[in-house]
Amino acid sequence: MTSIIESTAAEPPSTLVLVKLHHTATLQLQEERRLLSKERRADRERISLIEEIAEGPAFTGPFQEIEPFLKWILSLQIFFSTKGVVHDDDKIYVAGGLLQHINLLDFYASKGVSYIGRSWNEFKSRLFEVALPQRWCTTLKTKLRKLTLGPSESFITYSGCAQTLQSLINFDEKSDVSTAKIEPSAGFTRLSDFDLAEYVVSGLSEELNAEVVKFALLDATPFIYSVFEKRVACFDEVTIRKPIPRSQRTASSGRPTSPSSPDPVVWRVHAFLNWQGQCHHCKTTCGSAPGTCTIPLSKRWVEIPASFQTPPRPDNYQQPKAHGPSPTTAGKPTHPPAGRPPHRSASLAAIDEDLTSAAAPLESDHLNVIGAIDMGQHLFEAAIFEDSLPPDLTTSDWATIATKSSPYRQMM
């Protein structure tokens, strides 16, 4: 041992310097190798991470639609936090790989590379300008203002829709507005829980709104939306809502209100029954109004003469009332007075105009003879009553005259 120390001490100074330099170079080389291995390992981990999260939420559109894009951004940021993606370049790479709409793909292909090495907020701000319309935040607030509770919708569902809109409006409230420049014209304004509750109350029904006012739910200090939501949900469960008014059903346009074009065969039968004064139900002269006949339905075959001409059906046609049964003829003449046509309504006479036009009227001479015979019979009966028969005619003579005149009466 003493000899080694003595030999080292005996070496010249230049040898010691060379040994120190060699030792230092060795240490530096080892450090460089360690750093290079660490960088390579980090690169491999980043590449492996990017490959692992390539199956993340993809955005397929539609373009310039607010809610789908904001929901995709929210899910993407949640995806980054759960997968441990913290590097801005990695976020830009992943976001660009998940864009599947043609317009946004064009933007990323032309401008995406220029944002590598810059912050994620800058890239996201530019992506918002391309994917969303101007004043999109104002549009969401307007939609929230118009939100109303449906007649069959529960309050929890209604409140959930309102909170979704609030989360979309406040999706980037932790970001630096001056850096992100999400909406330069309006700036970033946060929608508080109290503001959300005011929007929700404005869309409630009258019954629930009265309960909110009665219990002063908006005056609570401090205001907690979850407590407010729970109490209003309890009111909604016990409140009886007004029934939904049902609109009256209108007649179908394909079914006419009046049968303007009936079956021609049916109309011919009805026209013939009308001409006969018969009921359409029992096919007799029952005297019933349409729809009031109490006689059983008659299914007999209606014999219509070939000479009957079917009249055209009026546009405002209404079924007439059937004629009543014929009055008793006991003690009454069965035929109308001489020279008068049979009793018939004007409407039926018009239908039968063609049929009756062929009948020739009685000749005037024939009428005069019958009238003279009737007059003589009346004079004879009066003379018997007054006992003033002519002296040249006996009672048997007048009986003979009356017997001979009877065929003329039967002709009537």
PLY file of the C-alpha trace (Angstrom):
ply
format ascii 1.0
element vertex 412
property float x
property float y
property float z
element edge 411
property int vertex1
property int vertex2
end_header
0.00 0.00 0.00
2.78 2.34 0.83
4.45 1.51 -2.45
1.27 2.42 -4.51
0.93 5.79 -2.82
4.57 6.44 -3.32
4.31 5.49 -7.02
1.26 7.78 -7.56
2.93 10.63 -5.81
5.96 10.04 -7.92
3.94 10.45 -11.19
4.15 13.74 -13.00
1.23 16.32 -12.77
0.24 15.83 -16.42
-0.78 12.25 -15.78
-3.09 13.27 -12.94
-4.85 15.79 -15.17
-5.45 13.20 -17.85
-6.96 10.81 -15.32
-9.34 13.50 -14.05
-10.42 14.48 -17.57
-11.07 10.87 -18.47
-13.17 10.40 -15.34
-15.19 13.56 -16.05
-15.83 12.56 -19.67
-17.02 9.18 -18.52
-19.49 10.76 -16.09
-20.81 13.14 -18.75
-21.30 10.33 -21.23
-23.23 8.34 -18.69
-25.46 11.34 -17.92
-26.12 11.97 -21.61
-27.03 8.36 -22.13
-29.38 8.50 -19.14
-31.09 11.68 -20.41
-31.39 10.32 -23.93
-32.89 7.11 -22.63
-35.33 9.12 -20.52
-36.39 11.24 -23.50
-36.85 8.19 -25.67
-38.87 6.58 -22.92
-41.04 9.71 -22.64
-41.56 9.79 -26.40
-42.55 6.16 -26.39
-44.96 6.81 -23.54
-46.49 9.79 -25.38
-46.87 7.80 -28.57
-48.36 4.91 -26.65
-50.73 7.30 -24.86
-51.82 8.91 -28.12
-52.44 5.50 -29.64
-54.40 4.47 -26.58
-56.70 7.52 -26.61
-57.20 7.56 -30.36
-60.59 5.89 -29.70
-61.82 8.96 -27.84
-65.02 10.93 -28.56
-65.14 11.95 -32.22
-66.91 15.03 -33.55
-68.93 14.37 -36.67
-71.02 17.53 -36.75
-73.31 19.14 -37.62
-71.32 22.22 -38.48
-72.16 25.56 -36.82
-74.41 23.83 -34.27
-73.80 25.05 -30.73
-74.87 22.25 -28.41
-73.26 19.27 -30.22
-69.90 21.01 -30.45
-69.87 22.24 -26.84
-70.82 18.79 -25.59
-67.96 17.34 -27.60
-65.50 19.86 -26.11
-66.71 19.02 -22.60
-66.36 15.29 -23.17
-62.93 15.85 -24.73
-61.66 17.80 -21.72
-62.99 15.12 -19.37
-61.26 12.55 -21.54
-57.95 14.42 -21.22
-58.19 14.55 -17.43
-59.06 10.86 -17.03
-56.30 9.70 -19.43
-53.68 11.99 -17.98
-53.06 14.05 -21.13
-51.40 17.21 -19.85
-49.08 18.27 -22.66
-50.58 20.96 -24.91
-49.13 19.44 -28.06
-50.63 16.08 -27.16
-54.04 17.71 -26.68
-53.82 19.38 -30.08
-52.77 16.13 -31.75
-55.59 14.16 -30.14
-58.22 16.81 -30.86
-57.15 16.98 -34.49
-57.35 13.22 -34.83
-60.91 13.18 -33.43
-62.27 15.78 -35.87
-64.34 14.04 -38.53
-66.30 16.90 -40.07
-64.97 18.04 -43.45
-64.89 21.77 -42.60
-63.00 21.25 -39.35
-60.67 18.75 -40.98
-59.77 21.37 -43.58
-59.03 23.84 -40.79
-56.81 21.38 -38.91
-54.97 20.29 -42.06
-54.12 23.87 -42.99
-53.69 25.55 -39.59
-53.22 22.77 -37.03
-49.45 22.40 -37.48
-48.90 26.09 -36.77
-50.30 25.65 -33.22
-47.81 22.94 -32.27
-45.63 24.42 -29.53
-48.34 26.89 -28.52
-50.97 26.63 -25.79
-54.07 24.47 -25.96
-56.31 27.48 -25.18
-55.09 29.29 -28.29
-55.90 26.32 -30.48
-59.28 25.85 -28.80
-60.14 29.54 -29.23
-59.47 29.37 -32.96
-61.43 26.11 -33.19
-64.41 27.85 -31.57
-64.29 30.65 -34.10
-64.45 28.14 -36.95
-66.98 25.69 -35.51
-69.52 28.01 -33.82
-71.63 30.96 -34.99
-71.15 34.43 -33.58
-72.73 35.27 -30.20
-73.38 31.62 -29.48
-73.48 32.29 -25.74
-76.34 34.77 -26.19
-78.17 32.18 -28.25
-77.91 29.63 -25.43
-79.21 32.14 -22.89
-82.15 32.93 -25.15
-82.94 29.23 -25.39
-82.73 28.92 -21.62
-85.09 31.88 -21.23
-87.67 30.21 -23.50
-87.47 26.86 -21.72
-90.84 25.83 -20.21
-92.11 22.89 -18.19
-94.16 20.56 -20.37
-97.64 19.42 -19.31
-96.49 15.81 -18.77
-92.82 16.54 -17.97
-91.39 16.11 -14.48
-89.59 18.99 -12.83
-86.39 16.96 -12.44
-86.22 16.43 -16.20
-86.96 20.08 -16.84
-84.32 21.21 -14.36
-81.79 18.81 -15.89
-82.25 20.43 -19.32
-81.72 23.85 -17.77
-78.55 22.73 -15.97
-77.20 21.28 -19.21
-77.58 24.66 -20.87
-75.89 26.28 -17.87
-72.94 23.92 -18.16
-72.64 24.74 -21.87
-72.66 28.46 -21.13
-70.14 28.08 -18.29
-68.05 25.36 -19.96
-64.84 27.47 -19.96
-65.32 29.61 -16.88
-61.90 28.63 -15.46
-60.03 29.68 -18.56
-58.35 33.02 -19.00
-60.78 35.10 -21.04
-58.14 37.50 -22.24
-56.10 34.58 -23.56
-58.88 32.42 -24.92
-60.94 35.20 -26.48
-63.89 32.90 -26.83
-66.46 35.56 -27.74
-64.77 38.93 -28.22
-67.99 40.88 -28.84
-69.72 39.82 -25.63
-66.89 38.50 -23.47
-67.27 35.61 -21.08
-70.11 35.94 -18.57
-70.79 33.21 -16.05
-74.36 32.08 -15.38
-74.73 31.67 -11.63
-77.00 29.16 -9.91
-79.34 31.95 -8.79
-79.67 33.22 -12.35
-80.40 29.66 -13.44
-83.12 29.35 -10.79
-84.77 32.56 -12.03
-84.83 31.19 -15.57
-86.29 27.91 -14.28
-89.04 29.63 -12.28
-90.08 31.71 -15.29
-90.91 28.51 -17.18
-92.93 26.80 -14.43
-96.69 26.35 -14.42
-98.92 28.70 -12.45
-99.41 26.15 -9.66
-95.68 25.53 -9.11
-94.84 29.21 -9.49
-97.33 30.00 -6.73
-95.63 27.45 -4.45
-92.21 28.99 -5.11
-93.53 32.44 -4.22
-95.45 31.17 -1.19
-92.38 29.57 0.39
-89.93 32.27 -0.83
-87.52 29.72 -2.26
-85.55 32.35 -4.18
-84.99 34.41 -1.04
-82.91 31.75 0.72
-79.50 32.90 2.00
-77.17 31.40 0.98
-78.90 30.18 -2.13
-78.14 26.54 -3.00
-79.61 25.29 -6.24
-79.72 21.63 -5.19
-81.92 22.53 -2.20
-84.14 24.68 -4.41
-84.44 21.86 -6.96
-85.35 19.29 -4.30
-88.14 21.40 -2.80
-89.71 22.31 -6.13
-89.58 18.64 -7.13
-91.55 17.78 -3.97
-94.14 20.43 -4.85
-94.37 18.99 -8.35
-95.14 15.51 -7.04
-98.13 16.66 -4.93
-99.49 19.38 -7.22
-102.46 18.43 -9.38
-101.96 19.83 -12.84
-104.77 21.12 -15.00
-105.93 18.63 -17.62
-104.73 19.21 -21.13
-107.57 20.65 -23.25
-108.34 18.36 -26.13
-108.93 19.93 -29.48
-112.14 18.97 -31.21
-111.69 16.59 -34.05
-112.56 18.01 -37.39
-114.16 16.06 -40.15
-111.72 14.36 -42.46
-111.13 16.21 -45.68
-111.37 12.97 -47.63
-114.93 12.30 -46.36
-117.53 14.84 -47.54
-120.09 16.10 -45.02
-122.94 15.56 -47.46
-123.15 12.75 -49.99
-122.83 14.94 -53.06
-122.09 11.99 -55.34
-124.18 8.98 -54.16
-124.54 5.69 -55.94
-126.81 6.27 -58.97
-128.72 3.04 -58.27
-129.37 4.09 -54.66
-130.48 7.54 -55.78
-132.88 6.02 -58.34
-134.51 3.92 -55.60
-134.75 6.89 -53.24
-136.18 9.11 -55.96
-138.83 6.51 -56.76
-139.75 6.15 -53.07
-139.99 9.93 -52.80
-142.24 9.99 -55.84
-144.46 7.36 -54.21
-144.37 9.24 -50.88
-142.92 6.22 -49.11
-140.47 6.00 -46.21
-136.92 4.92 -47.06
-136.81 2.68 -43.96
-140.02 0.68 -44.06
-140.95 1.49 -47.68
-144.52 2.35 -46.73
-146.53 5.55 -46.34
-146.00 5.63 -42.57
-145.88 9.41 -42.31
-142.60 9.38 -40.35
-139.92 12.02 -40.62
-136.48 10.87 -41.80
-134.75 8.83 -39.08
-137.84 8.53 -36.83
-139.57 5.49 -38.32
-140.46 2.84 -35.72
-141.53 0.16 -38.20
-138.98 -2.65 -38.78
-136.65 -2.23 -41.70
-138.05 -3.53 -44.97
-135.64 -5.37 -47.23
-138.08 -6.08 -49.99
-137.15 -5.49 -53.61
-138.41 -2.18 -54.97
-140.03 -2.63 -58.35
-139.33 0.48 -60.46
-141.09 0.73 -63.82
-138.88 1.23 -66.83
-140.83 4.35 -67.75
-139.70 6.09 -64.54
-137.08 8.69 -65.33
-134.64 9.41 -62.50
-134.51 13.17 -61.83
-131.17 14.88 -61.14
-130.27 15.04 -57.49
-130.33 18.62 -56.03
-127.20 19.90 -54.29
-129.18 20.74 -51.14
-131.23 17.55 -51.19
-132.95 16.54 -47.97
-135.00 13.41 -47.55
-138.71 14.39 -47.48
-141.21 13.22 -44.92
-143.16 10.15 -45.95
-146.85 10.50 -46.72
-149.30 9.35 -44.08
-151.70 6.46 -44.49
-154.78 7.13 -46.64
-157.79 8.35 -44.64
-160.89 6.15 -44.37
-163.30 6.38 -47.34
-166.46 5.43 -45.48
-169.19 7.92 -46.43
-166.77 9.91 -48.59
-166.23 9.90 -52.33
-163.24 7.79 -53.35
-162.53 9.97 -56.37
-161.87 13.71 -56.60
-164.58 15.99 -57.97
-165.21 15.89 -61.71
-162.67 17.80 -63.74
-159.94 17.78 -61.00
-156.75 15.72 -61.14
-155.84 13.37 -58.29
-154.32 14.99 -55.18
-150.55 15.07 -55.48
-147.86 17.41 -54.17
-146.22 19.85 -56.52
-142.78 18.24 -56.12
-144.07 14.79 -57.03
-146.11 16.24 -59.88
-142.92 17.77 -61.26
-141.15 14.42 -61.13
-144.08 12.76 -62.89
-144.43 15.49 -65.46
-143.26 13.28 -68.31
-145.48 10.38 -67.23
-148.70 12.43 -66.93
-148.12 14.50 -70.05
-149.27 11.59 -72.22
-152.68 11.31 -70.49
-155.36 13.15 -72.48
-157.83 15.30 -70.48
-161.53 14.54 -70.45
-163.54 16.10 -73.23
-165.73 19.06 -72.36
-168.89 17.45 -73.80
-168.42 14.40 -71.58
-168.06 16.63 -68.56
-171.19 18.57 -69.45
-173.28 15.38 -69.76
-172.09 14.06 -66.39
-172.73 17.42 -64.79
-176.25 17.54 -66.24
-177.04 14.04 -64.94
-175.80 14.99 -61.47
-177.91 18.12 -61.55
-180.99 16.13 -62.55
-180.41 13.67 -59.75
-180.23 16.52 -57.22
-183.44 18.06 -58.61
-185.19 14.67 -58.46
-184.22 14.16 -54.81
-185.41 17.64 -53.95
-188.71 17.08 -55.74
-189.34 13.88 -53.81
-188.65 15.72 -50.57
-191.01 18.55 -51.48
-193.58 16.21 -53.14
-193.51 18.33 -56.30
-192.76 15.79 -59.03
-193.96 16.71 -62.47
-197.40 15.24 -63.18
-196.22 13.50 -66.34
-193.40 11.52 -64.62
-193.90 8.93 -61.94
-191.47 7.73 -59.29
-190.70 4.59 -61.26
-189.79 6.72 -64.26
-187.29 8.68 -62.25
-185.83 5.49 -60.81
-185.28 4.22 -64.33
-183.48 7.44 -65.25
-181.25 7.18 -62.15
-180.37 3.57 -62.98
-179.32 4.46 -66.48
-177.14 7.33 -65.25
-175.14 5.13 -62.83
-172.62 3.95 -65.50
-171.65 7.53 -66.14
-170.93 8.07 -62.45
-168.73 4.98 -62.39
-166.73 6.42 -65.28
-165.81 9.30 -63.02
0 1
1 2
2 3
3 4
4 5
5 6
6 7
7 8
8 9
9 10
10 11
11 12
12 13
13 14
14 15
15 16
16 17
17 18
18 19
19 20
20 21
21 22
22 23
23 24
24 25
25 26
26 27
27 28
28 29
29 30
30 31
31 32
32 33
33 34
34 35
35 36
36 37
37 38
38 39
39 40
40 41
41 42
42 43
43 44
44 45
45 46
46 47
47 48
48 49
49 50
50 51
51 52
52 53
53 54
54 55
55 56
56 57
57 58
58 59
59 60
60 61
61 62
62 63
63 64
64 65
65 66
66 67
67 68
68 69
69 70
70 71
71 72
72 73
73 74
74 75
75 76
76 77
77 78
78 79
79 80
80 81
81 82
82 83
83 84
84 85
85 86
86 87
87 88
88 89
89 90
90 91
91 92
92 93
93 94
94 95
95 96
96 97
97 98
98 99
99 100
100 101
101 102
102 103
103 104
104 105
105 106
106 107
107 108
108 109
109 110
110 111
111 112
112 113
113 114
114 115
115 116
116 117
117 118
118 119
119 120
120 121
121 122
122 123
123 124
124 125
125 126
126 127
127 128
128 129
129 130
130 131
131 132
132 133
133 134
134 135
135 136
136 137
137 138
138 139
139 140
140 141
141 142
142 143
143 144
144 145
145 146
146 147
147 148
148 149
149 150
150 151
151 152
152 153
153 154
154 155
155 156
156 157
157 158
158 159
159 160
160 161
161 162
162 163
163 164
164 165
165 166
166 167
167 168
168 169
169 170
170 171
171 172
172 173
173 174
174 175
175 176
176 177
177 178
178 179
179 180
180 181
181 182
182 183
183 184
184 185
185 186
186 187
187 188
188 189
189 190
190 191
191 192
192 193
193 194
194 195
195 196
196 197
197 198
198 199
199 200
200 201
201 202
202 203
203 204
204 205
205 206
206 207
207 208
208 209
209 210
210 211
211 212
212 213
213 214
214 215
215 216
216 217
217 218
218 219
219 220
220 221
221 222
222 223
223 224
224 225
225 226
226 227
227 228
228 229
229 230
230 231
231 232
232 233
233 234
234 235
235 236
236 237
237 238
238 239
239 240
240 241
241 242
242 243
243 244
244 245
245 246
246 247
247 248
248 249
249 250
250 251
251 252
252 253
253 254
254 255
255 256
256 257
257 258
258 259
259 260
260 261
261 262
262 263
263 264
264 265
265 266
266 267
267 268
268 269
269 270
270 271
271 272
272 273
273 274
274 275
275 276
276 277
277 278
278 279
279 280
280 281
281 282
282 283
283 284
284 285
285 286
286 287
287 288
288 289
289 290
290 291
291 292
292 293
293 294
294 295
295 296
296 297
297 298
298 299
299 300
300 301
301 302
302 303
303 304
304 305
305 306
306 307
307 308
308 309
309 310
310 311
311 312
312 313
313 314
314 315
315 316
316 317
317 318
318 319
319 320
320 321
321 322
322 323
323 324
324 325
325 326
326 327
327 328
328 329
329 330
330 331
331 332
332 333
333 334
334 335
335 336
336 337
337 338
338 339
339 340
340 341
341 342
342 343
343 344
344 345
345 346
346 347
347 348
348 349
349 350
350 351
351 352
352 353
353 354
354 355
355 356
356 357
357 358
358 359
359 360
360 361
361 362
362 363
363 364
364 365
365 366
366 367
367 368
368 369
369 370
370 371
371 372
372 373
373 374
374 375
375 376
376 377
377 378
378 379
379 380
380 381
381 382
382 383
383 384
384 385
385 386
386 387
387 388
388 389
389 390
390 391
391 392
392 393
393 394
394 395
395 396
396 397
397 398
398 399
399 400
400 401
401 402
402 403
403 404
404 405
405 406
406 407
407 408
408 409
409 410
410 411
